Amino acid sequence: MTTTFETQRAALADVVAIPVTPFAEDGSVDPAGYRALLRRLLDAGITTLTPNGNTGEFYALTPAERRLVTELTVEEAGDGAAVLVGVGHDVPTAVASARHAREAGARMVMVHQPVHPYVSQAGWVDYHRAIAEAVPDLGVVPYLRNPQLPGSRLAELADHCPNVLGVKYAVPDAARFAAFARDAGLERFVWVAGLAEPYAPSYFSAGATGFTSGLVNVAPAVSLNMIEALRSGDYPAAMKVWEQIRRFEELRAANGSANNVTVVKEALASLGLCRREVRPPSKPLPEDERAEVAAIAAGWAI
């Protein structure tokens, strides 16, 4: 029987939450704290989780920690949420991670943009094909940050690998996204706005049906308000949410997104939900910048 991946496709057309990875006082991953953050998301109505995403500090985790985070997420989600596990690094590592995700019970993997100084278009296809063909029963979602890649290459990949069913598109150019999606096949894939709430309205207008979010860790209701507005085509309402989250996202994007994770963890810390510690090359906010983040988070909590 041919797998249709309809359940997985539906899960991508939603708020795709990227949970943070909390650390204990000794610097190790905090399993109990992580479960509590996941449960908060699930209880708020979030139904798609991406462990080992960038907001989860994927590149700062060891292989064993990435496996732990995957297992904890699948266990906590149960039947109540879809799990899209982040995988990447070299091909053997990515394949091993994808197979582990399958063994743990996840039904989808997100393939991080290859971190390599020399990425050819054909090599991009080969990289993703090797991973997708290793787990043909899992839905595969490339995380695309490369503005040089044309949509025809994604179509080529999917011709070989029908389990490539969606794209997390994270090139900050709505016009390029619109062209890329149409060149690849607008209806062929689920298009996820990979730059979160700030880009969601413009990307939805061009064909996206889901968006990723790190902010959702702090204020799930805010992210859910935006997806509901976008689904109904109420762009004025979506832009009201955009205005509400603008400053928070500006702080995350400052200095080349240096504080992308730091600001989210600081907000969680201000609410007593998570320690603020991040791992290098990220760094906690200085004392004089914490108050603004805390004020924003407190406003959302109200």
N, C-alpha and C positions, 0 to 999 in steps of 0.2 A: 504494500500500500504506500502511495506517495504521501509524504508528510506535507501538510498545507501551512502549518505554522500560524494558523489564524489567531490562536490565543496569544501567541507571542507578539504578533503584529498589533493586536489590540492593546497589549500592555505598553507598547512603545508610544502609542498615540495618547499620551497622558503626561502628567508630571513625573519625570524620571529622576527620582531622588538620588543624590550622590552623598551617602552618609559620611560624616567625618569619622576618623579612627581615634578614639580617645586613648590617652596614655596614662598609666598609673604613675605614682610618685617616683617609682624606680626607673621610669622610662619605658617599661614594657607595655604592650597592648593591654588594655583594661577590658577583659571580656564582659564583666558585669555591667560596666559603664556603657559599653557598646550595645549590649542587649537592651539596656534601658532607653538609649537614644532611638534604636530601631522600634521598640515598642511604642514610644511616643509618636513616631511617624505613622506607624500602622494604625494606632488608635485614632489618629487625626484623619484617617481616610486615604493615606498614601498607599498605592498598590503596586508600585514598581520601584525596586531598589537596585542600585548599582554599587556593590562592594568593590573595593579596589579601583575606585575612580580617582581622578586627580584631587578632588576635595578630600578624599580618603587618604591622601599622601602615598599613593601607589608606589612611587619611585623611592620612597624612603623606608618602605617596609621590606623585611627579609622574605625570602620564599616561604619559610615556615609561617610567618605572620600573615602573608597573603592567603595561604591555605586556611589558617585559623579564621580570618575574617570571612572568607567564603562560607565556611562551615557554620559559623555563628549566624550569618545572615539567612542561610537556607533554613536552619533550625527555627529561628525566631519568626521567619515569614510563614512557615508552614504552608497551608493551602490558601492563605489570605493575601498573598502578593507574589508577583513575578520577580525573579532574581536574574539580573543581567550582570554577570561577573566580568570585571575588567581583567584582561590578559595582555601580555606584551613582552618586551625585551627580544632576545634572539628567538628564532623559530622554534628550536627544541624546547626552550623554556615556555614559550607561549602555548605550544601544543600540549605540553605536560600540564600547564595550568588549566587549559580548556578541558582536558580529559578529567582532571581532578574536579572541576566544576560540575561536569556531567555525573561523576561518581557521587558527588555530594548531594545531587538532586536539582541543580539549576538547569534551566532549559534554554538559556541564552548566554552568549559571551559578547562582550564589547572589546574589540581589538584596538588598543591604543595606537595612535599615530607612530609609525616606526621612528625611533630616536637614533638617527644615523646621519652623518654629514653628507652622505651621497645616496640620495633616494631617486632612482630612475622610475619613470612611469611604469615600464614593464616589470621592474623589480617590485614595485608596490603591489601589482597584481599577483606576482609570484608569492610574495610574503603572505598576503591574505589568503591566497588559494591553498597554501600549505596548511594553514591553520584550519580553514573551513572544511577542507577535505578530511582532516583528521577527526572531525566531530560532525559528520553529516546529519546527525539527528538533532543537533542543536541549532537554534537560530543564531546567526552571526551578524554583528553590527559593527562595521568599520567606524572608527572615530577619526574623522577627516579634518585635519588642520592645514593641509597642504594646498595653497592657492594655485599651484601650478598644475595640479591633476585635473584633466578634463573629465566630464561626465561619461564619455565613451569608455573610459577605463573601468569605471564601476560597472557599467553594463557588460563589459567583457568578463569581469570577475564573476558576475552573477550568471552569465552563460555557462560557465564551468561549475559554479557552486550555487545551486538553487536555494540553499539554506542561508545565503546572504540576503536578508529580508528588510533591513533598515539601515539608515545612516545617521550617525551623530555628526552633524555638519557644523564645524566650529571655525569657519573662515569668516572674519568680521566684515562681510560685504554682502548685503542683501541682494544686490543686483547679480553678483556672481553666483550666489546660491540659486536664484531663480533660473539662471541659464544652466547651471550644472544639473539641477534636478530635472529639467526638461531634456537635456542631452542624455542623461542616464536613463530616464523613464519615470515621469512624475508619479504614475499610478503603480509602477512596478515595486517601489520601495516605500517604507514608512520613513518620513523625513522628520528627524528630531532636531530642533534648534539647539545646538550644542553650546551656545554661549549664554544660556539661561534666560531669565526674565527680561533683561534689558533689550535683547534682540528678538524675543519671542513675537511681539506684535508684527514687526516687519517681515520676519521669516514666515509666520502664519499667513500673511497676505500673499506670499509667494508659493505656498503649498505645504509648509510644515504642519504637522498635526500633534506634535508633542514637543516638550522642551525639557532640558535637564535643569537641575537646580541644586545649588549648595545652600542657598538662603533657606530652603525648605526645612533644613535642620533646626533653624531658629524659629520660624513662623510658618508652619504648614498651611494654615488657613490663608495666608497671603498668596502663596503659590497656587492654591486651589481656586481662589477667587480669580486669578488671572486666567487659568485654563478654562474656567467656566465662561468667562467673558469672551475669550477667543473662540471657543466652540460655538457660541451663539452669534458670533459675528459682531459683537458689541465692542467695537474698537475704542470708543470713548471711555467705556468702563475699564477696558484693559489698560488704557493709558493713565487712568486714575491710579491703578495699582502700580504702574510704571513710575509715576511721580512719587508714590509712597516708598518705593524701594530704591529710588535713584541714588541717593547719597550713600546708602550702604554699599551698593554695587560700585560706585565710584571709588570708595575706599578700598574695596577688594581689587579693583583694576589699577590702582595707582602704582607707579614705578614698574610698569610692565607686568602687572598682576603679582608683584612680589608678595602681597599680603592677602592673596586670594583665600587661602585656608586660614591664615592667622585671624582675619576679621571675623570669620564664622565662629572659630573656636573662642574668640574673645567674647562674642555675643552670648554664646552658650555658657561661658564661665560667669558672665555677669548675671545670668539667670540661675546659676547654681546647678547647671546640668552637665558640665564637662570641665576638666582642667584645661587651661589655656595653652599648655605646652604643645609645641610643634617641633618637628625634627629639621635639622639643617638639610637643605639650604634655606628653608623657611626660618622665620624668627618671630617670637612674640612681639606684640606692639609695645612701644615704649609707654611708660606710665601716663604721660601727658596726652596720649591719643586714645586711651581706653574709655574715657568718660563719654566721648561722642558715640562710640559704638554701643555702650551700655544704655545710653539715652534712647537710641533708635530701637534697640531690642525691648526696652521697657515699654515703649509706646506701642509696639506690636502686641506685647503680652496683654496690654489693657484691651 
